[in-house]
Amino acid sequence: MVPHLITALTGPINELEQRVLESMPAIERWFRLEWMEHTPPFYSSVDLRNAGFKLAPVDTNLFPGGFNNLTPEMLPLAVQAAMAAIEKICPEAKNLLLVPENDTGNSFYRSNLATLVRIFTQAGLNVRLGSMDPAVVGPTELAMADGSSLTLEPLLRTRGRLGLKGFDPCTVLLNNDLSAGVPRSIEHLHEQYLLPPLHAGWPTRRKSQHFKAYEEVAKKFSKLLGMDHWLINPVFTPLQSADFSAGAGLEALQTQVDTILNKTRRKYKEYGIQEKPFVVIKPDAGTYGMGVLTVRDAKDLAELGQRKLLGPVGEGAAEHQIIVQEGVVTHERVHDAVAEPVVYMMDRYVVGGFYRVHADRGVDENLNAPGASFVPLAFSQSSQLPRLGEKPGVSAPNRFYMYGVIARLAMLAASYELEVTDPEAEIYA
């Protein structure tokens, strides 16, 4: 199944798909050389937007929480990728401690944890769950929808190691983006592998840093394929210390919005695109798609007011650091609802994907919001190899391969980003 692309202007995307397929050997070699120089994040997920004339990542999550949305057919890929990742980091690993979000009340998130436990158990590890939540003072059962349960236990810190009572892991895997801050219990774990590292969490991480790295990666990749990097790269600008209660802060934001809109208009004119450009304003830190605002005219900002501009950005996020980004419409539909692909990766491998679908949202709106549903069947053939020679736009494996390439570019950008922000990076004079 290839979701219906609701646009007459499918030419550029079909041309991109064809170019990507024709260049597959060169692309895979290019990635292979990049991974010789850079370390991929342990796991990641990337939200993509397919406008028919442009395909670009709009969010890269380094603590993905939707492994439950992968189909059973995809899980062997995840197990193999987990084996490869663990073998590189700690070949003798026996025990893995999985640290989830403090809020485990959501049944879908519990299913995500159960899927992660299953993946790493089948990869040859003893897996147990340890909570940073101070309210968890003893073993706590988490009931699952299928009648099974998971056991959540309080973390136990002893000198330079983190574990549970009677459980000493080689590796600690965070499935918590640290939006609420970094607890002292997980700092300075020099005797264990902590994945992802602390600087991948939102107290340190910034979307502007990520998209700056992505722009660099997109330019390199586009040069390899002889194409315009704008076709896969959303234009953006960060805005630091934006105080919207003061006129100067609002004026600075309006200026940046105008700048991005004008750049986008020029590109639309160059490619004969009839869409009306828009920008997305979002917090520079934080996840769950919170605080995201769509704007088509800088003049509209004055009417929104401070509260609407700042929005709810999640626990501990830096409210006054924002990013203004070129909006990318999604012209994909699943069951007549607006949809966007989400690609899941572990180590440097694509392990699966699904569509985030939202019946109540428009083509220019954020779909990562309450009311979203997930359709893994869209990538039911994702484990098949690309079919060379097929007409662009009709083959699910070919479409998924193209999505996987763009998602891996975002994952590579995350690798660049983490190198820059690593507090323990070696500095050579």
C-alpha positions, 0 to 999 in steps of 0.5 A: 500500500502506498498512501495516496498523494493528494497533489497534481505536482508529484513530479519532483518527488517521483524524480527524487525517488528515481534518482535515489534508486538509481544512485543506491550503490553510491548512497549506501557507500556514502553512508558507510563512509560517514559511519566510519567517521561518526557514531550513530545514535543508539536509537532514533525516530524521524518524522517526515513530511512529503509535500509532493514537491519536497520531502524533509524531516521536521522532527528527530527524536533520540528517545523514541517511544512508539516501538509498539507501532511497528508490525510484528514483521518488522521486529526481527530487523529491530532485534538484529539491529539491537544485536549489532548495536550492543555488540559494538558497545559492550560485546560481553553485555548480559544485563540491560537496565531500561529507564522509562519516562516517569509517567507510565500511565499511558497504555500505548507507552507501556506497550512501547516498553513491552516491545523494547523489552521483547527486542532486547531480550531476543537480542540476548539480554536480561532486561529489567525496568528501573524508574527515576520517579521518586514515587516508585519505592518498590516493585510496581506492576504495570498492567498491559492491555493483553493481560500481561504485566511489566515490573517497574522497580526503584533505581539503586545508585551505588558509587559509580554504578546504577542498577536495581536490587540484585541487578547490576547492568553493563548498559543503562538505556534511557527511554526518558528524554530528561525534559524535567532535568537530569536527576543526580542518580544518573550522573557520572556513570563512568563504569557503565554505558549510558545510552543515549548520553545525557547531552542527548536530553532536552536540558542540553539539546536544541532543535536549532543545533540539529537542523544546522547539522542537518543542513550540512548533511543535506548539502553534502548528500545533495552534491553527491546526487547533483540536486538542490538541497532545498528539496530535502531541507527545511529552511529555518532560523533560531531566535534566542531570548525572545520576550514576547511581552515586549514589543522588540521580541515580537518585532524580531519574530515578525522579521524572522517569519518574513525572512523565511516566508520570502525565501520559501516564496522564491523557491516556490516560484523557481519550481512553479509551486502554487501552494501558499508558504507558511512557517512553523514556530516551535520551542527550540527544546522539548518534544511531543509536538507541544507549543507548535504554531503555524503562521502564514503572515507575520502580521498575524503574530500581533493578534495571537498574544504572548500566551498563544505564542509561547504555548505549552512546551513541556516540562522544564523546556526553555520557553524563550528559545524558539525556532522559526522553520519553513513549513512543509505541507503533507499531501499524503492521506491514509483512510482520507485523513492527513498522514505523515511517515515516521521512520524508526532506526536503531544503530545505523539501520532502519528497522521499520516505520508507520504513518501518524494519522490525524483526521482533525488536522490540516495539511499544514498543521502539526500531527503530533497531537492528541487525537493522532492514530498510527497505521503501521500497515502502510509499511507492511512491505517495508522489509522487502528490498527496493524494486529497481525499474518500477515506475516511481510513486507506485511501489511501497518498498521504493517509497519506504527506501526513499523515506529511509534514506532521508531519515538516515540523513537526519540520524546522521545529523543527530550524530554530528549534533551530539559530537558538537554538544559532547561535554567530554569530547576530545579537543585537538589543537 
